[in-house]
Amino acid sequence: TKTAFVINAYNLMIKYAFCKMGIPATSSNRSSFFDDVSINVGGRIFSFNDLEHGILRANTRHPYQLMKRFGSRDSRKRLSLEKLDCRVHFALNCGAKSCPPVKKYTAEAIEDQLELAAMAFCEGGNVVIDVDSCQLYLNKILQWYMADFAASKNDLPQKILQYVRGEKKETLNKLIQQGNVSVKFLEYDWSSDGINFATFEKSDLSEKVMFLSKSPRQKYDLVQEKL
């Protein structure tokens, strides 16, 4: 139940935050957007990074941050999933073109839905096999979160084999058996399909927060819902 709810909330509120706050266009502004734009969920405040890394990734450290999202005294820590499921990366949409598509997830069918999301993600241009050069090109998500999928870069082809089908599966399996497949990562397209949206600037956030929030910790209260 928690997994489906948080995935749906994350995907929905990203779009809503784009409308209310604008779309971040630089690395610095993206960092601020995912850390500082927050949602009130049942009276608790969560940033998008809190939802992804604190809850869905079982309070696993963000790959480019030093600390876990929830410290030992953070009451939100009890909401973290007990085990990290790498397939959540195939379900979360941060608003970029290289993200997986947005779909509705339900508590009753979450296992099957995550499996289908993983297969759909790997069937398209996110997994490309160049037979002539024996290279496997993967979406950059699998580089950023490599530790969620495999122990090392060399183990990624075997992991991806679980989610590809048909001719692509046969081709990849053959390369793996031959022992000469190398992994490279595709460039990530951070552009958005959204049109007529403002551009999010972290320098504007404090001004908007002062106007819209009563608590300095609240940052920006987007929605209230029960977790």
N, C-alpha and C positions, 0 to 999 in steps of 0.2 A: 504493500500500500504506500509506504513512504517513498520508495524508489519512483513509482509512477507519478505520485503527487509532485515530488520535487522536480522531476524532469519536465513535467507539464508547466509547472509554475515558472521555472527558469526560462523555458522557450517562449512562453506567453509574455512574461514581464520584460524580456529583452526588447521585444517589439514595442511594448508600451513605453519603456524607458527611452527608446529611440524617438518616439513621438514627443515625449515630455522634455527630454534633456538634450536630444540631438545624437548624432552618430560620431563616435571618436574616429579620427582619421590618421592619427599618428600613434606610434608605440607608447609614448608617454601618456597621451590622453586615453588610450585604451587601458593602460594600467590603472589610471585614476578611475575610469568608468567602472571597471569590474571590482575595484576595491572600495569605492566610495559611494556609488549610487546604490541605495539599499531598499529593501522591501520589509514592511512590517507584516510578519506572518504570525498571527495569533498573539500579538503583543511582544514578540521577539524580533529584533532587527537583524537582517541578513543581507550581506552584499552578495553579488553574483558569485564571487569567489568563495564566500562562505557556503553557499548552496552546492557548488561544484566540488570544491576540495574538502570542505569541512564535513558535509553530509554524504554526498554521493561517492566520493573517493575515500570514505571511511577515515576522515581527518588526516589524510596524507598530505605531506608538504607540497605546495605549489612548486613546480620544477625550477622556477626562477626566484623563489623566496626562501629565506632562511628558517622561518618558523612555521609550525603547523597552524592552521586557521584557529582552532580552539585549544586554548591552554588547559592545564589540569583543573583550574578553578572556574573555567567558563561553563556555566550551566547548560549551554547549547551543545556541549560535547556529547551528552547522553542521546542526542538526536542523530549522531553519526551512524551510518551503516556499520555493521560489525565486520563486513568483508567487502573489499574492493572488487567490483565486477568491471573488467576493462570494456565491456560492451556499452557502458554508459557513454563512452566517447563517440559512439556511433548514433547516439540519440540526442545529444545536446547541440543546440544551434545558437551560436553567439552572434549571429547576424551577418557573418561573412559569407561570401559566395562559396568558399571552400568547405564550409560546414555541412554536416549532414542535413537533410531536409527535416522540416518540422512535422511530426506526427503525434497523434494522440495515443497516450499509453494508459492502460488500465491495470488495476491491482490484480484482476482475475487472470489476465493474459500476459503479464509483464515478461515472463520468461520467453515465451514464444515471440513476443514483439521485439525484444532485444535481439534475439537470434536472427529474426528477419531483417532488422535494421542493420546488423553487422554484415549480413550477406548482401543486402542491397548496396551498402556503402562500398564494399569490396568488388562488386560487379562492375561498377562504373570506372571513371577515370582516376579514381583514388588509388587503384592498384593496377599498374601497367607492367607487362612483362616484355622485355626486349630479348627475344631468343638469340639473336645473332651475337649480342654482346654479353649474354647470360646475366642480365641485370634486372632487378626487381625495383621498380619505382613506386614509392608509397607516399600517401598523403602525409604532410609534415606533422600531423597530430601524432602519428606513430613514432616520430622522433622526439617530440616534446615529452610524451608520456610513455616512452619506451619501457620503463620499469613496470608499468601497469600491464604490459603485454608479454614481455619476455625478459629473460635474465641478461640478454645481450643482443646487439644488433644482428649477430649471426643466427640467432634463434628466431628472429622475426618471420622469415619465410615459412617455417614450420607452423607458426601460430596463424599466419594469414591463410595457410592451406585449409584450416578449419572452416573458413568463411567463403571460399570461392567454390564455384561449381563448373561442371561441364568441361569444355576445352581448356579454359583458363586453369582449372584445377589440375587437369592432366599435364599441361605444360609445366606448371610450377612444380608439381611433384617430380617430374622427370629431371628438371634442373637440380632439385634438392638431392635426388638420388645420385646424380652425377657429381655432386659436391662442389659445383663451381658457380653457384649463384651469388651475386653480390647485391647489396642493398643501397639504393640512393633515395633521396627524398625530394619530392616535388615542391616547387615554390607555392607558398600559401597566398591565396587571393583574399585579402582583407576587405576588398570593396564590397559594398552592399547593394542589394536590389532596390532598396528603399529610395524613393524619389521625393523631392520637395521637403526633405528633412533638414533641420539645422545641423550645424557641426558642433559636436560636444567639445568644449574646451575646459580643462580642469581648472583654469583660472576663473571661470565663471561659476564654478560649483558652489563655493562658499557664499557667494551673493544669493544664489537661488536657495541655498539651504537656510540662510538667515530669514528669508521671506516665507519659506514653506514649512519649516520645521520648528517645533517648540523645544526639542532637545538637541544639544550639540552632537550627541552620539547617533541621533536618528538619521542624519545625513539627508535622506530624501524619502519620505514615506509614500511609497507607491501604492500599496494595497494591504488590506488586512484580511487574513484568512486563517483558518485553523490548520495546524500541522498534525 
